[in-house]
Amino acid sequence: MGDIKRINKEIVNKYGTVIDGRPRFRVSWTNDQVEKRRGTFSDWYGHILIRTVTEVRECLKYPAPYERDRWVLESLIFQPFEDIMDSPNGHYEPLYLFRTKDYKFQKPIWKAVDFLINSVLYGVKRTISDRIEEDRKAFAQEVQFFKDYMDNKAPYIATMLREGHAITVPSNYEKQNVVTEGE
């Protein structure tokens, strides 16, 4: 759960909040999400239909069996839906359900969340393989930098001495009061 709190904090830091303080995007657990919906509901007692009624009820937002026990990336939108009671004040709609292709549990990571939000806001300009290639090149450059640094035949202090930007003082040097001309 700590990772999700960190991800949601990063989302707020990078993508901000709306005027009332709600984050523009969030990662939430599907089992915790409910909403008040207007609809026609059938009440059952086992296999016996008790009644069918049209009313407003608090319902699970993600009721389907494949959408339970999952993390979901949601976006705050302000488009009113007449069936959702709180929609004029803004409500969260799912953008991405974190699951594998065979509907198994998948925990979100910041890099994936950031990529998804960027794709929603700005369109897909670079694919994941493009980003992997960029990371690989950056890593290779960093490795080369440190190889060059460690193999340097003229380290920093030696270079500074050679170029006259540093001096050496013998370890047995004692400071003496030296009077220069003009004093």
C-alpha positions as CSV (number, residue, x, y, z in Angstrom):
1,M,0.0,0.0,0.0
2,G,3.0,2.3,0.6
3,D,3.9,2.1,-3.1
4,I,0.4,3.3,-4.1
5,K,0.5,6.2,-1.6
6,R,3.9,7.2,-3.1
7,I,2.5,6.9,-6.7
8,N,-0.6,9.0,-5.8
9,K,1.7,11.6,-4.2
10,E,3.9,11.7,-7.4
11,I,0.7,12.1,-9.5
12,V,-0.3,15.1,-7.4
13,N,3.2,16.6,-7.6
14,K,3.5,16.2,-11.3
15,Y,-0.1,16.6,-12.6
16,G,-1.7,18.7,-9.9
17,T,-5.1,19.0,-8.4
18,V,-8.4,20.8,-9.2
19,I,-9.5,23.9,-7.3
20,D,-11.1,21.9,-4.5
21,G,-7.9,19.9,-3.9
22,R,-8.9,16.6,-5.6
23,P,-6.2,15.1,-7.7
24,R,-6.7,15.1,-11.5
25,F,-5.7,11.5,-11.6
26,R,-5.4,8.7,-9.0
27,V,-4.7,5.1,-8.5
28,S,-7.4,3.3,-6.4
29,W,-8.5,-0.1,-5.4
30,T,-11.6,-1.3,-7.3
31,N,-13.2,-2.9,-4.3
32,D,-13.3,0.5,-2.4
33,Q,-15.1,2.5,-5.1
34,V,-18.8,3.1,-4.8
35,E,-21.1,5.7,-6.5
36,K,-24.7,6.7,-6.2
37,R,-26.5,5.7,-9.4
38,R,-30.0,6.1,-10.7
39,G,-31.2,2.9,-12.3
40,T,-33.6,0.0,-12.4
41,F,-32.6,-2.6,-9.8
42,S,-33.9,-6.1,-9.2
43,D,-33.9,-7.4,-5.7
44,W,-33.4,-11.1,-5.3
45,Y,-33.7,-13.6,-2.5
46,G,-31.7,-16.5,-3.8
47,H,-33.4,-17.4,-7.1
48,I,-36.7,-15.6,-6.2
49,L,-37.3,-12.1,-7.6
50,I,-38.7,-9.9,-4.8
51,R,-39.1,-6.7,-6.8
52,T,-37.8,-4.5,-9.6
53,V,-37.6,-0.8,-8.7
54,T,-36.2,2.4,-10.3
55,E,-34.4,4.5,-7.7
56,V,-31.0,5.9,-6.6
57,R,-28.7,3.4,-4.9
58,E,-25.2,3.3,-3.8
59,C,-23.5,0.7,-6.0
60,L,-20.1,-0.8,-6.5
61,K,-18.4,1.1,-9.2
62,Y,-16.6,-1.9,-10.5
63,P,-19.0,-4.9,-10.0
64,A,-17.9,-7.3,-12.7
65,P,-15.9,-10.3,-11.5
66,Y,-12.9,-9.5,-13.7
67,E,-12.8,-5.9,-12.3
68,R,-12.7,-6.9,-8.6
69,D,-9.4,-6.9,-6.6
70,R,-7.5,-4.7,-9.0
71,W,-5.8,-1.4,-9.0
72,V,-7.2,1.2,-11.4
73,L,-5.9,4.5,-12.8
74,E,-8.8,7.0,-12.8
75,S,-9.2,10.5,-14.2
76,L,-11.4,13.2,-12.7
77,I,-13.9,14.5,-15.2
78,F,-16.6,17.1,-15.0
79,Q,-19.0,15.8,-17.7
80,P,-22.4,15.2,-16.0
81,F,-24.1,11.8,-16.4
82,E,-27.7,11.8,-15.4
83,D,-27.4,8.2,-13.9
84,I,-24.5,9.2,-11.6
85,M,-25.7,11.6,-8.9
86,D,-22.4,13.3,-8.0
87,S,-21.2,13.7,-11.6
88,P,-21.8,17.5,-11.9
89,N,-19.3,18.0,-9.1
90,G,-16.8,15.8,-11.0
91,H,-16.3,12.1,-10.7
92,Y,-13.6,9.6,-11.4
93,E,-13.7,7.5,-14.6
94,P,-11.4,4.6,-15.2
95,L,-8.5,5.0,-17.6
96,Y,-6.6,1.8,-17.1
97,L,-7.3,-1.4,-15.1
98,F,-4.0,-2.9,-13.9
99,R,-4.2,-6.6,-14.8
100,T,-2.4,-9.0,-17.0
101,K,-3.9,-10.1,-20.3
102,D,-5.3,-13.2,-18.6
103,Y,-7.0,-11.0,-16.0
104,K,-4.5,-11.8,-13.2
105,F,-3.5,-9.2,-10.5
106,Q,-0.9,-6.6,-11.5
107,K,0.5,-4.0,-9.2
108,P,1.1,-0.6,-10.7
109,I,4.5,1.0,-10.9
110,W,5.2,4.7,-11.2
111,K,6.8,4.5,-14.6
112,A,3.7,2.8,-16.1
113,V,1.3,5.3,-14.4
114,D,3.4,8.2,-15.6
115,F,3.4,6.8,-19.2
116,L,-0.3,6.3,-19.2
117,I,-1.2,9.8,-17.9
118,N,1.3,11.4,-20.4
119,S,-0.3,9.4,-23.1
120,V,-3.8,10.6,-22.1
121,L,-2.7,14.2,-21.8
122,Y,-0.3,14.6,-24.7
123,G,-0.9,11.6,-27.0
124,V,1.6,8.8,-27.5
125,K,4.6,10.4,-29.0
126,R,7.1,7.7,-28.0
127,T,6.4,4.0,-27.4
128,I,7.6,2.1,-24.4
129,S,10.3,0.5,-26.5
130,D,11.5,4.0,-27.4
131,R,11.7,4.8,-23.7
132,I,13.5,1.6,-23.0
133,E,16.0,2.4,-25.7
134,E,16.5,5.9,-24.3
135,D,17.1,4.4,-20.8
136,R,19.6,1.9,-22.3
137,K,21.6,4.7,-24.0
138,A,21.6,6.9,-20.9
139,F,22.8,4.0,-18.8
140,A,25.6,3.2,-21.4
141,Q,26.7,6.9,-21.4
142,E,26.8,6.9,-17.6
143,V,28.8,3.6,-17.5
144,Q,31.3,5.1,-20.1
145,F,31.6,8.3,-18.1
146,F,32.6,6.4,-15.0
147,K,35.0,4.1,-16.9
148,D,36.7,7.2,-18.3
149,Y,36.8,8.8,-14.9
150,M,38.3,5.8,-13.2
151,D,40.8,5.2,-16.0
152,N,41.9,8.8,-16.1
153,K,45.7,8.9,-16.2
154,A,45.8,12.5,-15.1
155,P,43.4,12.8,-12.1
156,Y,41.8,16.0,-11.1
157,I,44.4,17.3,-8.6
158,A,47.3,16.3,-11.0
159,T,45.6,18.2,-13.8
160,M,45.1,21.3,-11.5
161,L,48.8,21.2,-10.5
162,R,49.9,20.9,-14.1
163,E,47.8,23.8,-15.2
164,G,48.8,26.0,-12.3
165,H,45.4,26.2,-10.6
166,A,46.7,24.4,-7.5
167,I,49.9,24.4,-5.4
168,T,51.5,21.9,-3.0
169,V,52.7,22.7,0.5
170,P,55.2,20.4,2.2
171,S,54.0,18.6,5.3
172,N,56.8,20.2,7.4
173,Y,56.0,23.7,6.3
174,E,55.7,26.3,9.1
175,K,54.1,29.6,8.4
176,Q,56.6,32.5,9.0
177,N,56.0,36.1,9.1
178,V,57.5,37.4,5.9
179,V,57.9,41.1,5.5
180,T,57.7,42.3,1.9
181,E,59.1,45.5,0.5
182,G,56.9,48.4,0.9
183,E,55.6,47.5,4.4
